[in-house]
Amino acid sequence: MANQPDFRAQAAKCRAEADAATLDNVREQRLRAEAAWLEMAVRQERTVSSRIAREAASPAIRSTTQETT
């Protein structure tokens, strides 16, 4: 997963930009961007976890199927 984007780093960058913003609309936009990046991070982590679980179960499913045929 070395080429996966670092969503949490982007979220932290947006938070820093929001904290430094002097205009309310800019601050709010950067906070919305932070929330979006964090949601993408959660989705990515969920996808990776699901993939790992699916790959771990895959050999067990194959061996069970082969035994019954």
LUMLO-723368 format. One record per residue: residue in one letter; x, y, z of N, C-alpha, C in turn. Coordinates in steps of 0.02 Angstrom, whole numbers, plus 50000, padded with zeros to 5 digits. Layout:
BEGIN
- r, neast, nnorth, nup, caeast, canorth, caup, ceast, cnorth, cup
- a, X, Y, Z, X, Y, Z, X, Y, Z .
...
//
This chain:
BEGIN
- r, neast, nnorth, nup, caeast, canorth, caup, ceast, cnorth, cup
- m, 50041, 49940, 50000, 50000, 50000, 50000, 50043, 50063, 50000 .
- a, 50104, 50058, 49977, 50149, 50115, 49978, 50125, 50172, 49934 .
- n, 50086, 50157, 49883, 50064, 50211, 49838, 49995, 50237, 49857 .
- q, 49967, 50216, 49913, 49903, 50242, 49936, 49912, 50313, 49964 .
- p, 49865, 50356, 49950, 49871, 50424, 49977, 49865, 50423, 50053 .
- d, 49898, 50470, 50084, 49896, 50476, 50157, 49840, 50524, 50175 .
- f, 49780, 50497, 50182, 49722, 50538, 50195, 49727, 50576, 50261 .
- r, 49754, 50543, 50312, 49758, 50576, 50378, 49808, 50635, 50377 .
- a, 49861, 50629, 50338, 49908, 50684, 50332, 49875, 50743, 50297 .
- q, 49834, 50729, 50246, 49798, 50782, 50212, 49748, 50815, 50259 .
- a, 49715, 50775, 50301, 49668, 50802, 50350, 49704, 50848, 50399 .
- a, 49762, 50827, 50422, 49801, 50868, 50469, 49822, 50934, 50436 .
- k, 49840, 50930, 50373, 49859, 50991, 50336, 49800, 51039, 50333 .
- c, 49741, 51012, 50318, 49681, 51054, 50314, 49665, 51085, 50382 .
- r, 49674, 51046, 50435, 49661, 51072, 50503, 49709, 51129, 50518 .
- a, 49772, 51122, 50501, 49821, 51175, 50513, 49803, 51237, 50473 .
- e, 49781, 51227, 50411, 49761, 51284, 50369, 49699, 51318, 50399 .
- a, 49653, 51278, 50425, 49593, 51306, 50457, 49612, 51346, 50518 .
- d, 49657, 51320, 50558, 49678, 51355, 50618, 49714, 51421, 50602 .
- a, 49748, 51423, 50545, 49784, 51484, 50525, 49741, 51533, 50487 .
- a, 49682, 51511, 50465, 49640, 51554, 50423, 49612, 51613, 50464 .
- t, 49610, 51670, 50431, 49581, 51730, 50463, 49510, 51743, 50440 .
- l, 49492, 51715, 50384, 49424, 51724, 50358, 49381, 51664, 50377 .
- d, 49320, 51678, 50400, 49275, 51625, 50422, 49260, 51576, 50366 .
- n, 49247, 51601, 50306, 49229, 51555, 50252, 49287, 51509, 50233 .
- v, 49348, 51534, 50237, 49406, 51493, 50223, 49414, 51440, 50277 .
- r, 49407, 51461, 50340, 49412, 51415, 50396, 49360, 51359, 50390 .
- e, 49299, 51377, 50375, 49245, 51328, 50368, 49258, 51280, 50309 .
- q, 49283, 51307, 50254, 49298, 51264, 50197, 49353, 51214, 50213 .
- r, 49404, 51237, 50248, 49460, 51192, 50266, 49437, 51140, 50316 .
- l, 49391, 51158, 50361, 49364, 51109, 50408, 49321, 51057, 50373 .
- r, 49284, 51078, 50322, 49245, 51030, 50282, 49292, 50984, 50244 .
- a, 49346, 51012, 50218, 49395, 50971, 50183, 49427, 50921, 50231 .
- e, 49442, 50943, 50292, 49470, 50897, 50342, 49423, 50839, 50354 .
- a, 49359, 50854, 50363, 49309, 50802, 50375, 49306, 50753, 50317 .
- a, 49310, 50778, 50256, 49308, 50735, 50197, 49370, 50690, 50195 .
- w, 49428, 50717, 50209, 49489, 50676, 50209, 49486, 50622, 50263 .
- l, 49459, 50640, 50321, 49453, 50590, 50375, 49405, 50535, 50356 .
- e, 49351, 50553, 50323, 49303, 50502, 50299, 49336, 50456, 50248 .
- m, 49377, 50484, 50204, 49412, 50443, 50155, 49461, 50396, 50190 .
- a, 49493, 50420, 50244, 49540, 50378, 50282, 49503, 50320, 50313 .
- v, 49445, 50333, 50342, 49405, 50280, 50373, 49384, 50229, 50320 .
- r, 49362, 50254, 50263, 49341, 50209, 50208, 49400, 50166, 50185 .
- q, 49458, 50197, 50177, 49517, 50159, 50155, 49535, 50105, 50206 .
- e, 49534, 50123, 50271, 49551, 50075, 50323, 49500, 50017, 50324 .
- r, 49437, 50033, 50314, 49384, 49982, 50312, 49395, 49935, 50252 .
- t, 49413, 49964, 50196, 49425, 49924, 50135, 49485, 49877, 50145 .
- v, 49538, 49903, 50174, 49597, 49862, 50186, 49581, 49805, 50234 .
- s, 49544, 49821, 50288, 49525, 49769, 50336, 49482, 49716, 50304 .
- s, 49435, 49737, 50263, 49391, 49689, 50229, 49431, 49645, 50181 .
- r, 49478, 49676, 50146, 49519, 49637, 50099, 49560, 49585, 50135 .
- i, 49590, 49605, 50192, 49631, 49559, 50231, 49588, 49501, 50256 .
- a, 49529, 49516, 50282, 49484, 49464, 50307, 49462, 49418, 50250 .
- r, 49446, 49447, 50193, 49423, 49407, 50136, 49480, 49361, 50111 .
- e, 49541, 49388, 50108, 49597, 49347, 50086, 49614, 49293, 50136 .
- a, 49605, 49307, 50200, 49618, 49257, 50251, 49566, 49201, 50248 .
- a, 49505, 49219, 50233, 49451, 49169, 50229, 49453, 49131, 50164 .
- s, 49481, 49159, 50113, 49481, 49128, 50047, 49510, 49058, 50045 .
- p, 49568, 49044, 50074, 49595, 48976, 50073, 49549, 48927, 50110 .
- a, 49519, 48949, 50164, 49474, 48906, 50202, 49412, 48889, 50160 .
- i, 49387, 48937, 50124, 49329, 48926, 50082, 49347, 48877, 50026 .
- r, 49404, 48886, 49995, 49426, 48842, 49941, 49435, 48771, 49966 .
- s, 49466, 48761, 50024, 49478, 48693, 50048, 49412, 48660, 50067 .
- t, 49364, 48696, 50094, 49299, 48668, 50110, 49262, 48648, 50047 .
- t, 49265, 48689, 49996, 49232, 48675, 49933, 49263, 48613, 49900 .
- q, 49328, 48607, 49902, 49362, 48550, 49871, 49346, 48485, 49907 .
- e, 49338, 48487, 49972, 49323, 48427, 50011, 49254, 48401, 49996 .
- t, 49206, 48445, 49981, 49137, 48424, 49970, 49125, 48402, 49898 .
- t, 49170, 48415, 49853, 49159, 48396, 49783, 49190, 48330, 49766 .
//
